[in-house]
Amino acid sequence: MFSRLSVKSIRPLVSFRSLSSGLTSISPVEQSHFNQLASSWWDVNGPQRILHKMNLLRMDFITNTIKSHLVLNDYNNMVNVAEEEIYIPGFDVGLLDDAIADSVLQDQETRRQELLRGMRLKCLDIGCGGGIFSESMARLPYVGSVKGIDLSEEVLAVAKNHAALDPILEKKLSYDLQAVEQIDESLEQYDVVSMFEMLEHVDYPAEVLKSAIRLVKPGGWVFLSTINRDFISWFTTIAMGEYVLKIVPKGTHTHSKYINEKEIEEWFDKNPEFEVKESKGCVYLPAYGWKFTENEHVGNYFMAIKRVTK
């Protein structure tokens, strides 16, 4: 099967003369489509309402992933190991007495919350659009700063105007009209690089990934979400989403640009500095909202990739 991330799908590199001419840019038709949606970006009942609902899942996915991969016992920095060590059994904690198991889990959760409160993560949101995710991320207490980049002036103007309504965001959130390949990796490195619902809108997703991962600090994370290229995805996102239920504006999706979860996993397998840590499917239920599923190979999905420390 043809892979959207295969070498054959990437044109030879060319010089970048404008924001719209690079390999990481979206097509003029897609850019025009999103420009037209700019004014309604923050209308939670408008054309972007499905993104507002998905944002809840995004935040849960990121927070839970970061928390679950925290190192609870950093022996290199402990002052008194006997007092500070958190018990981590080498077996299923469910095998312990209920009271003991609850105590162990509570100690672990307390340590995770403590470590999380001490963090001040530096984040880059690629294809930030009107800032739905960027704003939510910037409000987290463990996030120090968020930079959102996009190629649409109209959409970024909406993002900036909305952020200006909240003084809390003034020193934590910034937006730039910039392509990811234009960022100087010697000057900018991030703890978290996110690409939510954007890879399926670019012509060369492998180039976006290549440009993005060079900006991730050792130990940092790449978080992304996109859509598998299958019949179910076409039926739910285009046939039902755009034409029957009309919960997504017509023209938002192009089925041939969808990317299978396995393709991204295989792409990262060729980059030994990165490991796929989490992958979850998700589905939109009209009467409920977005919900995680157990099958990341069908429909929409989230992925968390960590740059392992060497």
Kinemage of the C-alpha trace (Angstrom):
@kinemage 1
@onewidth
@group {chain A} dominant
@subgroup {mainchain}
@vectorlist {calphas} color= white
{ca met a 1} P 0.000 0.000 0.000
{ca phe a 2} L 1.246 3.510 -0.850
{ca ser a 3} L 2.528 5.316 2.212
{ca arg a 4} L 1.978 9.038 2.690
{ca leu a 5} L 5.293 9.094 4.566
{ca ser a 6} L 7.359 7.100 2.071
{ca val a 7} L 10.444 8.528 0.417
{ca lys a 8} L 8.673 8.323 -2.950
{ca ser a 9} L 6.031 10.738 -1.704
{ca ile a 10} L 8.549 13.507 -1.030
{ca arg a 11} L 9.700 15.872 -3.752
{ca pro a 12} L 13.393 16.869 -3.921
{ca leu a 13} L 14.126 19.729 -1.528
{ca val a 14} L 13.826 23.171 -3.057
{ca ser a 15} L 14.749 26.635 -1.835
{ca phe a 16} L 12.039 28.275 0.254
{ca arg a 17} L 10.989 31.637 -1.189
{ca ser a 18} L 7.826 32.230 0.790
{ca leu a 19} L 5.707 30.778 3.553
{ca ser a 20} L 3.472 29.144 0.976
{ca ser a 21} L 6.190 27.551 -1.149
{ca gly a 22} L 7.859 25.240 1.373
{ca leu a 23} L 7.363 21.506 1.599
{ca thr a 24} L 5.700 21.865 4.993
{ca ser a 25} L 2.987 24.233 3.783
{ca ile a 26} L -0.631 23.458 2.954
{ca ser a 27} L -2.092 23.945 -0.496
{ca pro a 28} L -3.562 27.346 -1.475
{ca val a 29} L -7.014 25.739 -1.675
{ca glu a 30} L -6.812 24.398 1.898
{ca gln a 31} L -5.346 27.666 3.185
{ca ser a 32} L -8.220 29.598 1.609
{ca his a 33} L -10.672 27.175 3.246
{ca phe a 34} L -9.262 27.806 6.730
{ca asn a 35} L -9.026 31.556 6.137
{ca gln a 36} L -12.781 31.560 5.524
{ca leu a 37} L -13.308 29.857 8.896
{ca ala a 38} L -11.187 32.383 10.818
{ca ser a 39} L -14.024 34.581 12.067
{ca ser a 40} L -15.903 31.618 13.563
{ca trp a 41} L -12.902 29.852 15.108
{ca trp a 42} L -13.899 30.584 18.720
{ca asp a 43} L -17.616 29.989 18.278
{ca val a 44} L -18.045 26.796 20.321
{ca asn a 45} L -21.326 26.119 18.514
{ca gly a 46} L -20.019 27.081 15.078
{ca pro a 47} L -18.075 25.313 12.309
{ca gln a 48} L -15.139 24.537 14.631
{ca arg a 49} L -17.241 23.093 17.447
{ca ile a 50} L -15.885 19.599 16.837
{ca leu a 51} L -12.331 20.900 17.473
{ca his a 52} L -13.436 22.540 20.719
{ca lys a 53} L -14.832 19.195 21.843
{ca met a 54} L -11.695 17.328 20.740
{ca asn a 55} L -9.542 19.749 22.720
{ca leu a 56} L -10.703 18.114 25.959
{ca leu a 57} L -9.303 14.800 24.730
{ca arg a 58} L -6.046 16.454 23.647
{ca met a 59} L -5.446 17.914 27.097
{ca asp a 60} L -6.213 14.623 28.840
{ca phe a 61} L -3.911 12.735 26.487
{ca ile a 62} L -0.963 15.060 27.019
{ca thr a 63} L -1.308 15.418 30.790
{ca asn a 64} L -1.856 11.707 31.386
{ca thr a 65} L 1.035 10.731 29.109
{ca ile a 66} L 3.504 13.117 30.723
{ca lys a 67} L 2.409 12.083 34.217
{ca ser a 68} L 2.612 8.368 33.531
{ca his a 69} L 6.176 8.649 32.213
{ca leu a 70} L 7.615 10.729 35.044
{ca val a 71} L 10.591 9.202 36.849
{ca leu a 72} L 9.366 8.961 40.440
{ca asn a 73} L 12.709 8.071 41.981
{ca asp a 74} L 15.557 10.190 40.650
{ca tyr a 75} L 18.368 8.738 42.719
{ca asn a 76} L 20.914 11.185 41.273
{ca asn a 77} L 19.119 14.106 42.913
{ca met a 78} L 17.843 12.539 46.139
{ca val a 79} L 19.174 13.963 49.395
{ca asn a 80} L 17.916 11.157 51.578
{ca val a 81} L 16.895 8.053 49.643
{ca ala a 82} L 15.390 6.360 52.698
{ca glu a 83} L 12.967 9.249 53.234
{ca glu a 84} L 12.203 10.180 49.633
{ca glu a 85} L 11.996 6.889 47.741
{ca ile a 86} L 8.569 6.009 46.383
{ca tyr a 87} L 7.729 2.315 46.447
{ca ile a 88} L 7.242 0.880 42.972
{ca pro a 89} L 6.489 -2.863 43.163
{ca gly a 90} L 7.869 -5.117 40.443
{ca phe a 91} L 4.456 -6.728 40.025
{ca asp a 92} L 0.808 -5.803 39.608
{ca val a 93} L -0.101 -3.588 42.573
{ca gly a 94} L -3.518 -5.270 42.524
{ca leu a 95} L -1.901 -8.318 44.098
{ca leu a 96} L -1.397 -6.358 47.317
{ca asp a 97} L -3.947 -5.915 50.091
{ca asp a 98} L -6.467 -3.232 49.052
{ca ala a 99} L -5.442 -0.815 51.799
{ca ile a 100} L -1.736 -1.221 50.995
{ca ala a 101} L -2.351 -0.946 47.254
{ca asp a 102} L -4.345 2.275 47.733
{ca ser a 103} L -1.549 3.698 49.879
{ca val a 104} L 1.116 2.847 47.287
{ca leu a 105} L -0.911 4.344 44.444
{ca gln a 106} L -1.641 7.483 46.468
{ca asp a 107} L 2.064 7.951 47.242
{ca gln a 108} L 2.886 7.580 43.562
{ca glu a 109} L 0.192 10.044 42.498
{ca thr a 110} L 1.342 12.563 45.130
{ca arg a 111} L 4.885 12.349 43.777
{ca arg a 112} L 3.661 12.781 40.197
{ca gln a 113} L 1.683 15.881 41.134
{ca glu a 114} L 4.699 17.236 42.987
{ca leu a 115} L 6.989 16.695 39.989
{ca leu a 116} L 4.407 18.144 37.607
{ca arg a 117} L 4.040 21.316 39.699
{ca gly a 118} L 7.795 21.843 39.484
{ca met a 119} L 7.837 21.755 35.687
{ca arg a 120} L 7.781 24.758 33.379
{ca leu a 121} L 7.604 23.185 29.945
{ca lys a 122} L 8.437 25.103 26.788
{ca cys a 123} L 5.961 24.190 24.034
{ca leu a 124} L 5.632 24.659 20.276
{ca asp a 125} L 2.230 24.207 18.613
{ca ile a 126} L 2.638 23.683 14.849
{ca gly a 127} L -0.422 24.566 12.781
{ca cys a 128} L -1.995 26.283 15.779
{ca gly a 129} L -4.924 27.746 13.841
{ca gly a 130} L -7.021 30.089 15.970
{ca gly a 131} L -5.313 28.945 19.166
{ca ile a 132} L -7.832 26.546 20.716
{ca phe a 133} L -5.147 24.127 21.883
{ca ser a 134} L -2.382 26.732 22.351
{ca glu a 135} L -4.457 28.694 24.848
{ca ser a 136} L -5.439 25.611 26.832
{ca met a 137} L -1.830 24.470 26.995
{ca ala a 138} L -0.615 27.902 28.120
{ca arg a 139} L -3.052 27.855 31.040
{ca leu a 140} L -1.588 24.670 32.511
{ca pro a 141} L 0.462 25.371 35.637
{ca tyr a 142} L 3.283 23.068 34.533
{ca val a 143} L 3.722 24.909 31.215
{ca gly a 144} L 6.117 27.859 31.134
{ca ser a 145} L 5.511 29.106 27.599
{ca val a 146} L 3.721 28.253 24.361
{ca lys a 147} L 4.582 29.414 20.860
{ca gly a 148} L 1.948 28.810 18.189
{ca ile a 149} L 2.877 28.966 14.509
{ca asp a 150} L 0.640 28.925 11.450
{ca leu a 151} L 0.718 30.043 7.822
{ca ser a 152} L -2.579 31.929 7.800
{ca glu a 153} L -2.477 35.610 8.728
{ca glu a 154} L -6.257 35.729 9.093
{ca val a 155} L -6.413 32.807 11.499
{ca leu a 156} L -3.433 34.035 13.533
{ca ala a 157} L -5.092 37.447 13.895
{ca val a 158} L -8.070 35.674 15.479
{ca ala a 159} L -5.746 33.726 17.789
{ca lys a 160} L -3.929 36.865 18.927
{ca asn a 161} L -7.131 38.841 19.494
{ca his a 162} L -8.683 36.053 21.554
{ca ala a 163} L -5.540 35.556 23.658
{ca ala a 164} L -5.472 39.292 24.411
{ca leu a 165} L -8.772 38.888 26.288
{ca asp a 166} L -6.978 36.945 29.045
{ca pro a 167} L -4.155 38.817 30.860
{ca ile a 168} L -2.852 35.506 32.238
{ca leu a 169} L -1.704 34.549 28.740
{ca glu a 170} L 0.228 37.750 28.043
{ca lys a 171} L 3.641 36.438 29.098
{ca lys a 172} L 3.054 32.750 28.389
{ca leu a 173} L 1.615 32.637 24.872
{ca ser a 174} L 2.916 34.009 21.572
{ca tyr a 175} L 2.022 33.501 17.920
{ca asp a 176} L 4.138 33.759 14.765
{ca leu a 177} L 3.420 33.624 11.046
{ca gln a 178} L 6.102 31.047 10.381
{ca ala a 179} L 6.760 27.687 8.725
{ca val a 180} L 8.315 25.073 10.980
{ca glu a 181} L 11.389 24.659 8.747
{ca gln a 182} L 12.189 28.348 9.259
{ca ile a 183} L 12.812 27.893 12.988
{ca asp a 184} L 16.512 27.897 13.898
{ca glu a 185} L 17.114 24.766 15.967
{ca ser a 186} L 20.254 26.290 17.505
{ca leu a 187} L 18.103 29.028 19.047
{ca glu a 188} L 14.852 27.214 19.795
{ca gln a 189} L 14.418 23.832 21.482
{ca tyr a 190} L 11.179 22.634 23.089
{ca asp a 191} L 9.989 20.168 25.724
{ca val a 192} L 6.754 19.612 23.814
{ca val a 193} L 6.114 19.906 20.073
{ca ser a 194} L 2.488 19.389 19.053
{ca met a 195} L 0.852 18.821 15.667
{ca phe a 196} L -2.868 18.284 16.149
{ca glu a 197} L -5.158 17.758 13.165
{ca met a 198} L -2.670 19.249 10.719
{ca leu a 199} L -0.596 16.489 9.092
{ca glu a 200} L -3.595 15.459 6.979
{ca his a 201} L -3.677 18.970 5.490
{ca val a 202} L -0.087 19.178 4.195
{ca asp a 203} L 1.230 17.746 0.945
{ca tyr a 204} L 4.452 16.365 2.439
{ca pro a 205} L 3.873 15.189 6.034
{ca ala a 206} L 7.294 13.527 6.263
{ca glu a 207} L 8.916 16.940 5.748
{ca val a 208} L 6.818 18.412 8.544
{ca leu a 209} L 7.904 15.613 10.875
{ca lys a 210} L 11.575 16.019 9.886
{ca ser a 211} L 11.439 19.748 10.565
{ca ala a 212} L 9.550 19.279 13.829
{ca ile a 213} L 11.634 16.594 15.548
{ca arg a 214} L 14.871 18.582 15.265
{ca leu a 215} L 13.298 21.104 17.663
{ca val a 216} L 12.604 18.560 20.441
{ca lys a 217} L 14.887 18.558 23.477
{ca pro a 218} L 16.361 15.248 24.682
{ca gly a 219} L 13.663 13.786 26.912
{ca gly a 220} L 11.034 15.944 25.204
{ca trp a 221} L 7.792 14.935 23.517
{ca val a 222} L 6.062 15.027 20.145
{ca phe a 223} L 2.269 14.899 20.394
{ca leu a 224} L 0.151 14.546 17.274
{ca ser a 225} L -3.258 13.520 16.069
{ca thr a 226} L -4.468 12.718 12.585
{ca ile a 227} L -6.653 10.224 10.695
{ca asn a 228} L -6.170 6.723 9.309
{ca arg a 229} L -6.654 6.356 5.558
{ca asp a 230} L -9.476 3.804 5.509
{ca phe a 231} L -13.124 3.495 4.524
{ca ile a 232} L -14.397 4.071 8.058
{ca ser a 233} L -12.476 7.361 8.227
{ca trp a 234} L -13.930 8.483 4.900
{ca phe a 235} L -17.426 7.516 6.012
{ca thr a 236} L -17.250 9.205 9.434
{ca thr a 237} L -15.232 12.352 8.661
{ca ile a 238} L -16.367 13.184 5.132
{ca ala a 239} L -19.627 11.397 4.262
{ca met a 240} L -21.210 11.771 7.696
{ca gly a 241} L -19.211 14.646 9.214
{ca glu a 242} L -19.267 17.017 6.242
{ca tyr a 243} L -22.389 16.017 4.282
{ca val a 244} L -24.916 14.260 6.528
{ca leu a 245} L -24.450 15.577 10.087
{ca lys a 246} L -22.726 18.751 8.818
{ca ile a 247} L -20.644 19.029 11.994
{ca val a 248} L -17.545 19.788 9.917
{ca pro a 249} L -17.386 22.403 7.117
{ca lys a 250} L -17.412 20.889 3.615
{ca gly a 251} L -13.956 20.662 2.099
{ca thr a 252} L -12.137 20.338 5.426
{ca his a 253} L -10.843 16.824 4.680
{ca thr a 254} L -9.169 15.057 1.756
{ca his a 255} L -9.200 11.278 2.176
{ca ser a 256} L -6.052 10.698 0.087
{ca lys a 257} L -4.087 12.865 2.555
{ca tyr a 258} L -4.990 10.764 5.572
{ca ile a 259} L -2.075 8.911 7.209
{ca asn a 260} L -2.248 5.464 8.746
{ca glu a 261} L -1.032 5.152 12.315
{ca lys a 262} L 1.305 2.351 11.232
{ca glu a 263} L 2.969 4.644 8.692
{ca ile a 264} L 3.906 7.170 11.357
{ca glu a 265} L 5.053 4.409 13.688
{ca glu a 266} L 7.288 2.969 10.958
{ca trp a 267} L 8.641 6.433 10.157
{ca phe a 268} L 9.705 6.946 13.764
{ca asp a 269} L 11.204 3.446 13.871
{ca lys a 270} L 13.784 4.781 11.399
{ca asn a 271} L 14.665 7.583 13.832
{ca pro a 272} L 16.417 5.833 16.763
{ca glu a 273} L 16.403 8.939 18.967
{ca phe a 274} L 12.601 8.701 19.219
{ca glu a 275} L 10.269 6.080 20.661
{ca val a 276} L 6.492 5.841 20.284
{ca lys a 277} L 5.216 5.671 23.864
{ca glu a 278} L 1.450 5.975 23.486
{ca ser a 279} L -1.056 5.545 20.673
{ca lys a 280} L -4.811 5.791 21.123
{ca gly a 281} L -7.733 5.740 18.750
{ca cys a 282} L -10.651 8.121 19.190
{ca val a 283} L -14.127 8.521 17.791
{ca tyr a 284} L -16.728 11.282 17.770
{ca leu a 285} L -20.165 10.322 19.078
{ca pro a 286} L -22.767 13.021 18.241
{ca ala a 287} L -24.672 12.655 21.515
{ca tyr a 288} L -21.516 12.352 23.632
{ca gly a 289} L -18.464 13.992 22.105
{ca trp a 290} L -14.987 12.561 21.560
{ca lys a 291} L -14.076 9.280 23.210
{ca phe a 292} L -10.893 7.191 23.256
{ca thr a 293} L -11.082 3.743 21.653
{ca glu a 294} L -8.910 0.644 21.910
{ca asn a 295} L -8.106 0.592 18.183
{ca glu a 296} L -5.628 3.205 16.955
{ca his a 297} L -5.654 1.735 13.427
{ca val a 298} L -9.202 2.855 12.584
{ca gly a 299} L -10.436 6.429 12.278
{ca asn a 300} L -8.824 9.261 14.268
{ca tyr a 301} L -5.904 8.667 16.608
{ca phe a 302} L -3.448 10.340 18.969
{ca met a 303} L 0.265 9.537 19.306
{ca ala a 304} L 2.927 10.457 21.877
{ca ile a 305} L 6.557 10.104 20.818
{ca lys a 306} L 9.429 10.720 23.210
{ca arg a 307} L 12.953 11.772 22.339
{ca val a 308} L 14.980 9.361 24.435
{ca thr a 309} L 17.966 10.712 26.324
{ca lys a 310} L 21.251 9.378 24.980
